[in-house]
Amino acid sequence: MRKLWDFPGGIHPEENKHQSTGNGIQVPPLPEKLYVPLQQHIGAAAQVNVEPGDRVLKGQLLAAPEGRLSVAVHAPTSGTIDAITPHAVPHPSGMTDWCVVIRPDGTDSWAERQPVDDYHELDAPALLRLIRNAGIAGMGGAGFPTEIKLHPPVDDKVRTLILNGAECEPYITADDMLMRTRAREVVGGLEIMAYILEPEECIIGIEDNKPEAIAALRAAVEGTRIEVVVIPTKYPSGGEKQLIQILTGLEVPYQGIPADIGVMCQNVGTAAAVYRAIRHGEPLISRITTLTGEGLEQQTNIESLIGTPIGFLLDQYGFDPARTERLILGGPMMGFTLDNPDVPVIKTTNCVIAGSPREFPAPPPAQPCIRCSMCADSCPMELLPQQLFWFSQSQEFGKAEQHNLFDCIECGACSYVCPSSIPLVQYYRYSKGEIRKQREEQAKSDRARERFEARQARLERDQAEKEAKRKARAEAAAQAQAEKRAQAADTPNTGRQSASAAVQAALARKNASATESKPETAVSHAPTAPSLDELETNLTKAKAKLNTMQGLLKDAEAQGADTEKLARAVAKNQQRVDAAQQALDDASKANPTAKTVAESPIDTADEVPLETLQTNLEKARNKLDTMQSMLDEARQQGADNIEKLERAVSKNKQRVAVAEAALSERELNNASAPEANSKQESVPAVEMAELEDALTKAQAKLDNMQAMLDEATANGNDNVDKLTRAVAKNHDRVARAQAALDDARNPSSTSA
């Protein structure tokens, strides 16, 4: 005789089990539609892999498990997928969830099954995969995935495997009838789980108020090492922690799991489902459910398909709303009121009670707590229910959690014995929900803070990298200038003197020419006409304003807004563009030799100091790096300003190209000026190298501008004309540089 222990607290409510055990297990007819929820378990919802209109077979996969903590869902019968839509599901809040709606075809045709005749030929991982693919979840509690539970932590060796057949809650007899009629399947499933876990002992715990089930189990375990242990009837002895304490004397640690003490507990319904999944290749598509209560003409147990509407089942067995005070899903102690009978049967639905007013009279109004301590005496977890009640009532959730609120198993014993009729369990459920909500909000806040800190670190890192690049470019430019100055210092005095003399002579000729061509008439004080540069600037601004107003008009038309004012604004801006274009054309005809900024973007470079041109180029490159970094970050985050940033990057590339061209022009002019004024004198080697370098830079600039022109032409950009003029100008610069170099190499030919 195995020694038994006791757990603290507990109660002995009226059982009311005999009403539903006299008719065996019946099979109801098929409903018109089955509503199969995608989440019938703890963890992530399964991911649907069928579509409306598909024909499915019985046992076919409807939704695959998503992630580690998830369970597959299968078709309970053959038929057609009618819809995938939100539908009411079993939950105290009356919530809806996604369901696959199946219209049965009545043939009940099975999909292909793969039974395993001898599970000993497979290893434990293979069996666990079959259990996972069969969609089995715990059928006696919260629906924890069985495959996960059968895979405990590596450090937790399971020494005792317990099968829970206590079924202690009043009215429920689903497990009792299963053990009476299918004891061999229950024992077979336990043997498969024992093969996976390799425990030292296997125990089936069952209350002494089930003599028929006890006899059937003892007959089924003959010749095995499985022990059937009969325990005293006491509520809630069917709780996992309580049953473990009764059979082993061990207590599950705070915030721990049974595997921490070398014990695992499974439900008898889960064991039977494991047996059918392995030996017959059948997924979990049905379960035994108790229909009881005086609101039904026939109280019985049925094997119902998953997804069958509960209202349909009640109608099959004589449901009378007039005799029913309330519908309860689950037992009277831990179940909840069912407001919508259209919710479907799921994998954890073990009982539906149509309670009459005599069985479940309306509860009297709650009275103040009288501190009688009856709730504390009945608590199987040795908590302080009255303290938890006060904290929950005053919303002091932190204090409630400190008093081990989450150790409460919500068995309802405290509410059952309370003489003040205080709904204690409802207060505890409310507090748990609020605490979980606060934890989720805190987790979201923490994630947002982590993302912000990561972004700040990335921006600082990018800024440091850009600063390092800028410093490197500045150092390289300074070194290049130092090298040029060193080369100039090494140039012979005669070369410098001849170059200087040539420059002085050229300046003298220029001044003389200017003096001769100066008009002797008085200066006119008439208003000065705008230059071509100013006219082109006005035209560019007018075009930009016109494009902006046209964009606003298109957006307003797309949104169906009033567009009359915007249409007038577009027309007015078009007139301004036409007027600016006409003024520019007239000025160009009157002075055909004048050049605009667009035609000679770098002609003014000779008037700007060399250091200023170098600074402008450095600033343009820094701006280009900044815009490129912003574009890369926007592409990574999928922002909506990518197109705008791409235009900004393209524009800054053009600015860098113009700045580089201006600097190259200055260096070319500095190198070729002496050569143009003293062609007959010998050219030093240093100046010859500078001329060659200037030609190379001019050719590179020409290639760069040609590439930009080709890209703009391919993309249809509006700056094609400007780039065309720039390419032509760079052709001229290359020709001048080549001519200067040729003259320097052959001074005699130029003098002849």
C-alpha positions in Angstrom: 0.0 0.0 0.0 1.5 3.3 -1.1 1.7 6.0 1.5 -0.5 9.1 0.9 -0.1 12.6 2.1 -2.6 15.4 2.5 -2.7 19.0 1.3 -3.9 21.9 3.5 -7.4 23.3 3.2 -9.9 21.8 0.7 -13.7 21.5 0.8 -16.3 18.8 0.1 -19.0 20.3 -2.1 -22.0 18.3 -3.4 -20.7 16.1 -6.2 -23.7 15.8 -8.6 -21.9 13.4 -10.9 -24.3 10.5 -11.1 -26.8 12.4 -13.4 -24.5 12.2 -16.4 -22.9 8.7 -16.1 -25.9 6.5 -17.0 -25.9 6.8 -20.8 -22.3 6.0 -21.8 -20.6 8.2 -24.4 -22.8 9.3 -27.2 -21.9 10.8 -30.6 -24.0 13.8 -31.7 -24.9 14.5 -35.3 -22.8 16.8 -37.5 -23.7 20.5 -37.3 -24.3 22.6 -40.3 -21.0 24.4 -39.7 -17.9 23.9 -37.6 -16.0 26.9 -36.1 -12.4 25.8 -35.5 -10.4 28.4 -33.5 -6.8 28.9 -34.5 -5.8 29.3 -30.8 -7.1 26.7 -28.4 -4.0 26.5 -26.2 -1.4 28.5 -24.3 1.1 30.1 -26.7 1.0 31.6 -30.2 -2.0 31.0 -32.5 -1.5 28.5 -35.3 -0.9 30.0 -38.8 -3.7 29.0 -41.2 -2.6 27.4 -44.5 -6.0 26.9 -46.2 -8.3 29.4 -48.0 -12.0 29.8 -48.4 -13.3 27.4 -51.0 -10.8 24.7 -50.4 -12.0 21.1 -49.8 -10.5 19.5 -46.8 -10.5 15.9 -45.4 -10.9 14.7 -41.9 -7.7 15.1 -40.0 -6.1 17.4 -42.6 -3.9 20.2 -41.3 -5.8 23.5 -41.2 -3.1 25.6 -39.4 0.5 24.9 -38.6 2.1 25.7 -35.2 3.8 29.1 -35.2 6.9 29.1 -33.1 8.0 26.8 -30.3 5.0 27.3 -28.0 2.1 26.6 -30.4 -0.2 23.7 -31.4 -1.4 22.6 -34.8 -5.1 22.6 -35.8 -6.8 20.0 -38.0 -10.1 19.5 -39.8 -12.6 17.6 -37.5 -14.4 16.3 -40.6 -14.3 16.5 -44.4 -16.0 19.4 -46.1 -15.4 22.8 -47.6 -13.8 25.9 -46.1 -16.6 28.4 -45.9 -14.7 31.3 -44.4 -11.8 32.3 -42.2 -13.3 35.0 -39.9 -13.5 36.2 -36.3 -16.1 34.3 -34.2 -17.0 34.1 -30.6 -14.7 31.7 -28.6 -14.9 30.3 -25.1 -13.5 33.0 -22.8 -14.9 34.8 -19.7 -14.8 38.1 -21.6 -16.9 36.9 -24.5 -14.1 37.8 -26.9 -13.9 36.8 -30.6 -10.9 35.2 -32.3 -10.0 33.9 -35.8 -11.8 30.7 -36.7 -11.8 28.4 -39.8 -15.4 27.8 -40.7 -16.0 24.4 -42.3 -19.2 23.2 -44.0 -19.2 19.4 -43.6 -20.0 17.3 -46.6 -21.4 14.4 -44.6 -18.9 11.8 -45.9 -16.5 12.1 -43.0 -13.7 11.1 -45.3 -10.3 10.7 -43.6 -7.0 12.2 -44.9 -4.0 9.8 -45.2 -2.9 8.6 -41.8 0.4 7.2 -40.7 0.0 4.9 -37.7 2.9 3.5 -35.8 2.5 -0.2 -35.0 5.5 -0.3 -32.7 6.6 3.0 -31.1 9.7 1.3 -29.7 11.2 1.5 -33.2 11.2 5.3 -33.0 13.3 7.5 -30.7 12.0 10.1 -28.3 12.5 13.1 -30.6 10.6 11.4 -33.4 7.6 10.6 -31.1 7.6 14.2 -29.8 7.4 15.4 -33.4 4.4 13.2 -34.1 2.7 14.5 -30.9 3.4 18.1 -31.9 2.1 17.5 -35.5 -1.1 15.9 -34.0 -1.9 19.2 -32.3 -2.2 17.7 -28.7 -2.5 20.1 -25.8 -3.3 19.4 -22.2 -7.0 18.5 -22.0 -7.5 18.9 -18.3 -6.3 22.4 -17.6 -5.1 25.5 -19.5 -4.1 23.7 -22.7 -0.4 23.7 -22.5 1.3 22.1 -25.5 1.9 18.4 -24.6 5.1 18.1 -26.7 6.7 21.0 -24.8 5.7 19.5 -21.4 7.1 16.1 -22.4 10.4 17.9 -23.1 11.5 19.1 -19.7 14.8 21.0 -19.0 18.0 19.0 -19.4 18.8 19.3 -15.7 15.3 18.2 -14.5 15.2 14.4 -14.7 11.6 13.1 -14.3 11.6 10.4 -11.7 7.8 10.1 -11.2 5.2 10.3 -14.0 1.7 10.9 -12.7 -1.6 10.5 -14.7 -4.3 12.7 -13.2 -7.6 10.9 -13.1 -9.0 12.6 -10.0 -11.6 14.8 -11.7 -12.5 16.4 -8.4 -14.8 19.2 -9.5 -18.6 18.6 -9.2 -20.8 17.8 -12.2 -17.9 16.9 -14.5 -17.6 13.2 -15.5 -15.8 13.3 -18.8 -12.6 11.7 -17.5 -14.5 9.2 -15.5 -16.4 7.9 -18.5 -13.2 7.9 -20.6 -11.4 5.7 -18.0 -14.4 3.4 -17.7 -14.8 2.8 -21.5 -11.3 3.4 -22.9 -8.9 2.4 -20.1 -6.6 0.5 -22.5 -6.1 3.8 -24.6 -5.3 5.7 -21.4 -2.8 3.2 -20.2 -1.3 2.9 -23.7 -0.8 6.7 -23.9 0.9 6.6 -20.5 3.3 3.9 -21.7 4.3 6.0 -24.7 5.0 9.0 -22.5 7.0 6.8 -20.1 9.0 5.5 -23.1 9.8 9.2 -23.9 10.7 10.3 -20.4 12.1 7.1 -18.9 10.8 7.8 -15.3 11.5 5.6 -12.3 7.8 5.1 -11.6 4.4 5.7 -13.2 1.3 6.4 -11.2 -2.4 6.9 -12.0 -4.1 8.9 -9.3 -7.9 8.5 -9.1 -10.5 9.5 -6.4 -12.3 6.8 -4.5 -15.7 8.0 -5.8 -15.1 6.3 -9.2 -15.2 2.6 -8.5 -16.0 1.6 -12.2 -13.1 3.5 -13.5 -10.7 2.1 -10.8 -11.6 -1.4 -11.8 -11.2 -0.7 -15.5 -7.7 0.8 -15.0 -6.5 -1.9 -12.7 -7.5 -4.5 -15.4 -5.6 -2.5 -18.0 -2.4 -2.1 -16.1 -2.0 -5.8 -15.4 1.4 -7.0 -16.5 2.9 -3.4 -16.4 4.8 -1.5 -13.8 2.1 1.2 -13.7 0.4 1.7 -10.3 -3.2 2.8 -9.8 -3.4 4.7 -6.6 -6.8 5.6 -5.1 -7.0 8.8 -3.1 -9.7 10.3 -0.8 -12.3 12.5 -2.4 -11.6 16.1 -1.6 -11.7 19.3 -3.6 -9.3 20.3 -5.2 -7.3 17.1 -5.1 -7.3 17.2 -8.9 -5.1 20.2 -9.0 -1.6 19.4 -10.3 0.2 20.7 -7.2 -2.3 19.1 -4.8 -2.2 15.7 -6.5 1.6 15.7 -6.5 1.7 16.5 -2.8 -0.9 13.7 -2.1 1.1 11.0 -4.0 4.7 12.0 -3.3 4.7 14.3 -0.3 6.6 16.9 -2.4 5.7 20.5 -2.9 6.3 22.4 -6.1 8.5 25.4 -5.3 7.3 29.0 -5.6 7.3 30.0 -9.3 8.6 26.6 -10.2 7.2 23.7 -12.2 6.8 20.0 -11.2 9.8 19.0 -13.2 11.9 21.0 -10.7 11.2 18.3 -8.2 11.5 15.4 -10.6 7.7 15.0 -11.2 5.5 15.3 -14.3 1.7 15.3 -14.3 -0.5 14.6 -17.3 -4.3 14.3 -17.8 -5.9 11.0 -18.7 -7.6 12.6 -21.7 -4.2 13.8 -22.9 -2.8 10.2 -22.6 -5.6 8.8 -24.6 -5.0 11.5 -27.3 -1.3 10.6 -27.4 -2.2 6.9 -27.9 -4.5 7.6 -30.8 -2.0 10.0 -32.4 0.8 7.4 -32.3 -1.0 4.1 -32.8 -3.7 5.3 -35.2 -2.2 8.4 -36.8 -5.2 10.5 -35.7 -4.7 14.2 -34.7 -6.7 15.7 -31.8 -10.0 16.6 -33.5 -12.6 15.5 -30.9 -13.0 15.2 -27.1 -15.4 13.9 -24.5 -17.5 16.6 -23.0 -20.1 16.4 -20.2 -23.5 17.9 -20.8 -25.4 18.2 -17.5 -27.7 20.3 -15.4 -31.5 20.3 -14.9 -31.9 22.6 -17.9 -31.4 19.5 -20.1 -33.8 16.6 -20.6 -30.9 14.2 -21.2 -27.7 14.6 -19.2 -24.9 12.6 -20.7 -21.3 12.6 -22.0 -20.7 13.0 -25.7 -17.7 12.7 -28.0 -17.9 16.1 -29.8 -16.0 17.3 -32.8 -13.8 20.3 -32.1 -15.6 23.4 -33.5 -19.1 22.2 -32.8 -21.3 25.1 -31.6 -22.3 24.4 -27.9 -25.8 25.7 -28.6 -26.2 23.0 -31.3 -25.2 20.3 -28.8 -27.6 21.6 -26.1 -30.4 21.5 -28.6 -29.7 17.9 -29.4 -30.2 16.9 -25.8 -33.3 18.8 -24.9 -32.1 22.2 -23.7 -34.9 24.2 -22.1 -34.0 27.9 -21.6 -37.1 28.4 -19.3 -35.6 25.9 -16.8 -32.1 27.2 -17.0 -30.8 29.9 -14.6 -27.5 30.2 -16.4 -25.1 28.3 -18.6 -21.7 27.4 -17.2 -18.7 26.4 -19.3 -16.5 24.1 -17.1 -17.4 23.2 -13.6 -19.3 25.2 -11.0 -16.1 26.0 -9.1 -13.6 27.1 -11.8 -15.9 27.5 -14.8 -17.5 30.8 -16.0 -20.9 31.9 -17.2 -21.5 31.4 -20.9 -23.4 34.3 -22.3 -23.2 33.2 -26.0 -24.1 29.5 -26.6 -22.8 29.8 -30.2 -19.1 29.4 -29.0 -17.5 26.2 -30.3 -16.1 23.2 -28.4 -12.3 23.4 -28.1 -9.6 21.1 -26.9 -10.1 22.1 -23.3 -13.9 22.0 -23.2 -14.7 19.3 -20.6 -18.2 20.3 -19.4 -21.3 22.4 -20.1 -23.8 22.9 -17.3 -27.4 24.1 -18.0 -28.0 24.9 -14.3 -31.5 25.4 -13.0 -32.5 28.0 -10.4 -32.6 25.3 -7.8 -29.0 24.2 -8.6 -27.6 27.7 -9.1 -29.7 30.3 -7.3 -28.7 33.9 -7.8 -26.0 34.8 -5.3 -27.0 37.2 -2.5 -25.4 40.6 -2.4 -21.9 40.7 -1.1 -21.5 41.8 2.6 -18.5 43.2 4.3 -15.8 40.8 5.4 -16.2 39.6 9.0 -12.7 38.2 9.3 -13.9 34.7 10.0 -10.8 33.2 8.4 -12.9 30.4 6.7 -11.4 31.4 3.4 -7.8 31.0 4.7 -8.7 27.7 6.3 -10.0 26.3 3.0 -7.2 27.6 0.8 -5.1 24.7 -0.6 -2.2 27.0 -1.3 -2.0 28.4 2.2 -2.5 32.0 1.1 -4.3 34.8 2.9 -7.4 35.3 0.7 -8.8 38.2 2.8 -5.6 40.2 2.4 -5.6 39.5 -1.3 -9.2 40.7 -1.5 -8.5 44.0 0.3 -5.5 44.7 -1.9 -7.4 43.8 -5.1 -10.4 45.9 -4.0 -8.2 49.0 -3.3 -6.1 48.3 -6.5 -2.9 47.9 -4.6 -1.6 45.3 -7.1 2.0 45.5 -5.9 1.0 44.5 -2.4 -1.2 41.7 -3.7 1.7 40.4 -5.8 3.9 40.5 -2.8 1.4 38.3 -1.0 1.8 35.6 -3.7 -1.3 36.4 -5.7 0.0 34.4 -8.6 0.2 31.3 -6.5 -3.6 31.3 -6.4 -5.0 28.4 -8.6 -8.5 30.0 -8.7 -10.1 26.8 -7.4 -13.0 28.8 -5.8 -12.8 27.2 -2.4 -12.6 30.6 -0.7 -15.6 31.9 -2.5 -17.6 28.7 -1.8 -17.1 29.0 2.0 -17.4 32.8 2.4 -20.4 33.6 4.6 -20.4 37.2 3.3 -20.9 35.9 -0.3 -17.8 37.9 -1.6 -16.8 36.8 -5.1 -13.2 36.5 -4.1 -11.9 34.6 -7.2 -13.3 37.3 -9.5 -11.3 39.9 -7.6 -8.1 37.8 -7.9 -8.7 37.3 -11.6 -9.1 41.0 -12.1 -5.9 41.8 -10.2 -3.9 39.2 -12.2 -5.2 40.7 -15.5 -4.2 44.3 -14.4 -0.8 43.2 -13.3 -0.2 41.4 -16.6 -1.4 44.5 -18.5 1.1 46.6 -16.6 3.9 44.2 -17.3 3.1 44.3 -21.0 3.1 48.1 -21.0 6.4 48.2 -19.1 7.8 45.7 -21.6 6.7 47.9 -24.5 8.2 50.9 -22.8 11.5 49.1 -22.3 11.6 48.0 -25.9 11.0 51.5 -27.1 13.7 52.8 -24.8 16.2 50.2 -26.2 15.3 51.1 -29.8 15.9 54.8 -29.0 19.2 54.2 -27.3 20.3 52.0 -30.2 19.4 54.7 -32.7 21.2 57.3 -30.7 24.3 55.1 -30.6 24.1 54.5 -34.3 23.8 58.2 -35.1 26.8 59.0 -32.8 28.8 56.3 -34.5 27.9 57.6 -38.0 28.7 61.2 -36.9 32.1 60.0 -35.6 32.8 58.2 -38.8 31.9 61.3 -40.9 34.1 63.5 -38.7 37.0 61.1 -39.1 36.5 61.1 -42.9 36.4 64.9 -42.9 39.6 65.2 -40.9 41.3 62.7 -43.2 40.3 64.7 -46.3 41.5 67.9 -44.7 44.8 66.4 -43.8 45.2 65.0 -47.3 44.4 68.5 -48.8 46.9 70.2 -46.5 49.6 67.6 -47.4 48.9 68.2 -51.1 49.3 72.0 -50.7 52.5 71.5 -48.7 53.9 69.3 -51.5 53.0 71.9 -54.1 54.6 74.6 -52.1 57.7 72.5 -51.7 57.8 71.9 -55.5 57.5 75.6 -56.1 60.3 76.3 -53.7 62.6 74.0 -55.6 61.9 75.8 -59.0 65.0 77.7 -60.4 65.0 81.4 -60.0 65.3 82.0 -63.7 62.1 80.1 -64.3 60.2 82.1 -61.7 61.6 85.4 -62.9 60.7 84.6 -66.5 57.2 83.5 -65.5 56.7 86.6 -63.3 57.9 88.8 -66.1 55.5 87.2 -68.5 52.6 87.7 -66.0 53.6 91.4 -65.5 53.7 92.0 -69.3 50.3 90.4 -69.8 48.8 92.6 -67.0 50.3 95.7 -68.6 48.9 94.9 -72.0 45.5 94.3 -70.4 45.5 97.6 -68.6 46.6 99.4 -71.8 43.8 97.9 -73.8 41.2 98.7 -71.2 42.4 102.4 -71.1 42.2 102.7 -74.9 38.7 101.3 -75.1 37.2 103.4 -72.2 34.5 105.7 -73.5 35.0 109.4 -73.0 31.3 110.3 -72.6 29.7 110.9 -69.3 28.4 108.1 -67.3 24.7 107.6 -67.7 22.6 107.5 -64.6 19.8 105.5 -66.2 18.5 102.5 -64.3 20.7 99.4 -64.8 18.9 96.5 -66.6 19.0 93.1 -64.8 21.8 90.9 -65.8 21.3 87.5 -67.4 22.3 85.8 -64.2 19.5 87.6 -62.3 17.0 86.8 -65.0 17.9 83.1 -65.0 17.6 83.1 -61.1 14.1 84.6 -61.4 13.1 82.0 -64.0 14.4 79.1 -61.7 12.4 80.5 -58.8 9.3 80.9 -60.8 9.5 77.3 -62.1 10.0 76.0 -58.6 6.9 77.8 -57.4 4.9 76.5 -60.4 6.0 72.9 -59.6 5.0 73.3 -56.0 1.5 74.6 -56.8 1.0 71.9 -59.5 1.8 69.2 -56.8 -0.7 70.7 -54.4 -3.3 70.8 -57.1 -2.7 67.1 -57.9 -3.0 66.1 -54.2 -6.2 68.1 -53.9 -7.7 66.4 -57.0 -6.8 63.0 -55.6 -8.5 63.7 -52.3 -11.6 65.2 -53.9 -11.0 68.6 -52.3 -12.0 72.0 -53.7 -9.4 72.8 -56.4 -10.6 76.2 -57.7 -8.2 78.4 -55.8 -5.3 76.1 -56.6 -6.1 76.0 -60.3 -6.0 79.9 -60.3 -2.7 79.8 -58.5 -1.2 77.4 -61.0 -2.4 79.6 -63.9 -0.9 82.7 -62.3 2.4 81.0 -61.7 2.5 79.7 -65.3 2.1 83.3 -66.5 5.1 84.3 -64.2 7.2 81.5 -65.7 6.3 82.6 -69.2 7.2 86.2 -68.4 10.5 85.3 -66.8 11.4 83.1 -69.8 10.5 85.8 -72.3 12.7 88.4 -70.4 15.6 86.0 -70.4 15.2 85.3 -74.1 15.1 89.0 -74.9 18.2 89.8 -72.8 20.1 86.9 -74.5 19.2 88.2 -78.0 20.2 91.8 -77.0 23.6 90.6 -75.6 24.5 87.3 -77.2 28.0 87.3 -75.9 26.9 87.5 -72.2 27.1 84.3 -70.1 24.7 83.3 -67.4 25.5 81.3 -64.3 24.0 78.2 -65.8 26.1 78.5 -68.9 29.4 79.0 -67.0 29.0 77.7 -63.5 32.7 78.0 -62.8 33.7 81.0 -64.9 33.9 83.1 -61.7 36.4 80.8 -60.1 39.3 83.1 -61.0 37.8 85.8 -58.9 37.6 83.6 -55.7 40.7 82.8 -53.6 42.1 79.3 -53.9 41.5 78.6 -50.2 37.9 79.6 -50.6 37.4 77.1 -53.4 39.0 74.3 -51.4 36.7 75.2 -48.4 33.6 75.2 -50.6 34.6 71.7 -52.0 35.0 70.4 -48.4 31.6 71.7 -47.4 30.0 70.3 -50.4 31.5 66.8 -49.7 30.4 67.0 -46.1 26.9 67.8 -47.1 26.8 65.0 -49.6 28.0 62.5 -46.9 25.3 63.8 -44.5 22.5 63.4 -47.1 23.8 59.9 -48.1 23.7 58.8 -44.5 20.1 60.1 -44.1 19.1 58.2 -47.3 20.7 54.9 -46.1 18.9 55.2 -42.7 15.6 56.0 -44.4 16.0 52.9 -46.7 16.7 50.7 -43.7 13.6 51.9 -41.8 11.3 52.0 -44.9 10.6 55.7 -44.3 8.3 57.7 -46.6 10.9 60.4 -47.5 13.2 58.2 -49.5 12.4 59.8 -52.8 13.0 63.3 -51.5 16.4 62.3 -50.0 17.4 60.6 -53.3 16.8 64.0 -55.0 18.8 65.8 -52.3 21.7 63.3 -52.8 21.7 63.8 -56.5 21.6 67.6 -56.2 24.5 67.5 -53.7 26.5 65.3 -56.0 26.1 68.0 -58.7 27.3 70.6 -56.2 30.4 68.6 -55.4 31.1 68.2 -59.1 30.7 72.0 -59.7 33.0 72.7 -56.7 35.6 70.2 -58.0 35.4 71.8 -61.5 35.9 75.3 -60.0 38.9 74.2 -58.1 40.3 72.4 -61.2 39.8 75.5 -63.3 41.7 77.6 -60.9 44.6 75.1 -60.7 44.5 75.0 -64.6 44.6 78.8 -64.9 47.4 79.1 -62.3 49.4 76.5 -64.2 48.7 77.8 -67.8 48.9 81.6 -67.3 52.6 81.9 -67.4 52.7 79.7 -70.5 50.2 81.8 -72.4 52.3 84.9 -72.0 55.8 83.6 -72.6 55.6 80.8 -75.2 59.0 81.4 -76.6 60.7 81.0 -73.2 61.8 77.6 -71.9 59.3 76.0 -69.5 60.7 74.6 -66.2 60.0 70.9 -65.4 57.8 71.8 -62.5 55.5 74.0 -64.6 55.4 71.3 -67.2 54.2 68.8 -64.6 51.5 71.3 -63.4 50.3 71.6 -67.0 50.0 67.9 -67.4 48.2 67.6 -64.0 45.8 70.3 -65.1 45.0 68.5 -68.3 44.4 65.2 -66.4 42.0 66.9 -64.0 40.2 68.7 -66.8 39.7 65.4 -68.7 38.5 63.7 -65.5 36.0 66.5 -64.9 34.8 66.2 -68.5 34.2 62.5 -68.0 32.4 63.1 -64.7 30.1 65.8 -66.2 29.4 63.5 -69.3 28.4 60.7 -66.9 26.0 63.0 -65.0 24.5 64.2 -68.4 24.0 60.6 -69.5 22.3 59.7 -66.1 20.1 62.9 -66.2 19.1 62.1 -69.9 18.1 58.5 -69.0 16.0 59.6 -65.9 14.4 62.5 -67.8 15.6 65.1 -65.2 14.9 68.8 -65.8 18.7 69.8 -65.6 19.7 68.2 -68.9 20.2 71.5 -70.7 22.3 72.9 -67.9 24.5 69.8 -67.9 24.8 69.9 -71.7 26.2 73.4 -71.4 28.6 72.3 -68.7 29.9 69.4 -70.8 30.5 71.8 -73.7 32.3 74.2 -71.4 34.5 71.3 -70.1 35.3 70.3 -73.6 36.7 73.8 -74.1 38.7 73.6 -70.9 40.3 70.3 -72.0 41.1 71.8 -75.4 42.8 74.9 -73.7 44.7 72.7 -71.3 45.9 70.5 -74.2 46.9 73.5 -76.2 48.8 75.0 -73.3 50.7 71.7 -72.8 51.5 71.4 -76.5 52.8 75.0 -76.6 55.0 74.3 -73.6 56.4 71.2 -75.2 57.1 72.9 -78.6 57.9 76.6 -77.9 59.7 76.9 -81.3 56.7 76.0 -83.3 54.5 78.6 -81.6 57.1 81.3 -82.2 57.4 80.5 -85.9 
